[in-house]
């Protein structure tokens, strides 16, 4: 019974660590992308041009 509980706890801790490590806080600012087209940054024009 103890072995099963230890395995469950270890698998939960491993899952949490993997989720934490895969988060983009380790990548820094290079992990963010700003889509561009011929008119410049798209996200600045979201309020001007409706994107569907």
Secondary structure as a PSIPRED ss2 file (coil, helix, strand):
# PSIPRED VFORMAT (PSIPRED V4.0)

   1 X C   1.000  0.000  0.000
   2 X H   0.000  1.000  0.000
   3 X H   0.000  1.000  0.000
   4 X H   0.000  1.000  0.000
   5 X H   0.000  1.000  0.000
   6 X H   0.000  1.000  0.000
   7 X H   0.000  1.000  0.000
   8 X H   0.000  1.000  0.000
   9 X H   0.000  1.000  0.000
  10 X H   0.000  1.000  0.000
  11 X H   0.000  1.000  0.000
  12 X H   0.000  1.000  0.000
  13 X H   0.000  1.000  0.000
  14 X H   0.000  1.000  0.000
  15 X H   0.000  1.000  0.000
  16 X H   0.000  1.000  0.000
  17 X H   0.000  1.000  0.000
  18 X H   0.000  1.000  0.000
  19 X H   0.000  1.000  0.000
  20 X H   0.000  1.000  0.000
  21 X H   0.000  1.000  0.000
  22 X H   0.000  1.000  0.000
  23 X C   1.000  0.000  0.000
  24 X H   0.000  1.000  0.000
  25 X H   0.000  1.000  0.000
  26 X H   0.000  1.000  0.000
  27 X C   1.000  0.000  0.000
  28 X H   0.000  1.000  0.000
  29 X H   0.000  1.000  0.000
  30 X H   0.000  1.000  0.000
  31 X H   0.000  1.000  0.000
  32 X C   1.000  0.000  0.000
  33 X C   1.000  0.000  0.000
  34 X C   1.000  0.000  0.000
  35 X C   1.000  0.000  0.000
  36 X E   0.000  0.000  1.000
  37 X E   0.000  0.000  1.000
  38 X C   1.000  0.000  0.000
  39 X C   1.000  0.000  0.000
  40 X E   0.000  0.000  1.000
  41 X E   0.000  0.000  1.000
  42 X C   1.000  0.000  0.000
  43 X H   0.000  1.000  0.000
  44 X H   0.000  1.000  0.000
  45 X H   0.000  1.000  0.000
  46 X C   1.000  0.000  0.000
  47 X C   1.000  0.000  0.000
  48 X C   1.000  0.000  0.000
  49 X C   1.000  0.000  0.000
  50 X C   1.000  0.000  0.000
  51 X C   1.000  0.000  0.000
  52 X C   1.000  0.000  0.000
